[in-house]
Amino acid sequence: MKAVILAGGSGTRLKPLTYWTNKHLLPVGRYPMICYGIARLREAGVRDIVLVTGRSSLGDFVEVLGSGRDWGVSIVYRVQEEAGGIAQALELARPMLRPGEKFAVLLGDNLFSESVAPYFDDFQRQADGAMVLLYPVDDPRRYGVPEMDEAKGKILHIEEKPEHPASSYCVTGLYMYHADVFDIIDGIKPSQRGELEITDVNNAYAHAGKLTFRELSGWWNDAGTFESLEEASGKLKGVLP
């Protein structure tokens, strides 16, 4: 599969570090954060990546990653001109994908200690729809929380930051889609904050009975705070797969 990495955002929770660099370029151990996601995708067989970021950060990503050759992949860059949500950023990758093609979407601050290749293999065998990866957390109220039909291996609904979580799991930032995801994006409306939300996209699949899930083995982190950034540096120790 091809993959799309979304690496925009202002990194508000990591200021003042993000005053002068994109948060996905902050160091985790010996490497910029973004490199771990690229390495995991390459390990899972991905060779073609579309990286979406903001205009002010584009040159920095090119300086670090170049064409992707040194990382064993080919990278095409797309610019999200203004904050419009994850789903809008995903739409920018549409011209790079063939009709009917399956692909993965990775939020660039999501870090994994183990290979994601088995989940990619499972999704390649899935006839249609989408797949998300779940991880158990101590305080699910901070995340998007799934209500699951475990017998069928499907998600019924995802609620963002619920007061009364339906489970102790969160939806991580690695999604797998069939190309019909762009038809769904075309049909959703901006949220109250004026953005096209990825949770609305995932819920469209869930309500149609086409959103499957797998529970992650190993460790996962979305390195968006100083605490999680420090934890990531300790867990990964700068070792790329």
Sequence and secondary structure as in RCSB ss.txt:
>XXXX:A:sequence
MKAVILAGGSGTRLKPLTYWTNKHLLPVGRYPMICYGIARLREAGVRDIVLVTGRSSLGDFVEVLGSGRDWGVSI
VYRVQEEAGGIAQALELARPMLRPGEKFAVLLGDNLFSESVAPYFDDFQRQADGAMVLLYPVDDPRRYGVPEMDE
AKGKILHIEEKPEHPASSYCVTGLYMYHADVFDIIDGIKPSQRGELEITDVNNAYAHAGKLTFRELSGWWNDAGT
FESLEEASGKLKGVLP
>XXXX:A:secstr
 EEEEE  S  GGGTTGGGSS GGGSEETTEEHHHHHHHHHHHTT  EEEEEEEHHHHHHHHHHHTTSGGGTSEE
EEEEE S   HHHHHHTTGGGS TT  EEEEETTEEESS  HHHHHHHHHS SSEEEEEEE S GGGSEEEEEET
TTTEEEEEEES SS SSSEEEEEEEEE TTHHHHHHH    TTS   HHHHHHHHHHTT EEEEE  S EEE  S
HHHHHHHHHHHTT   
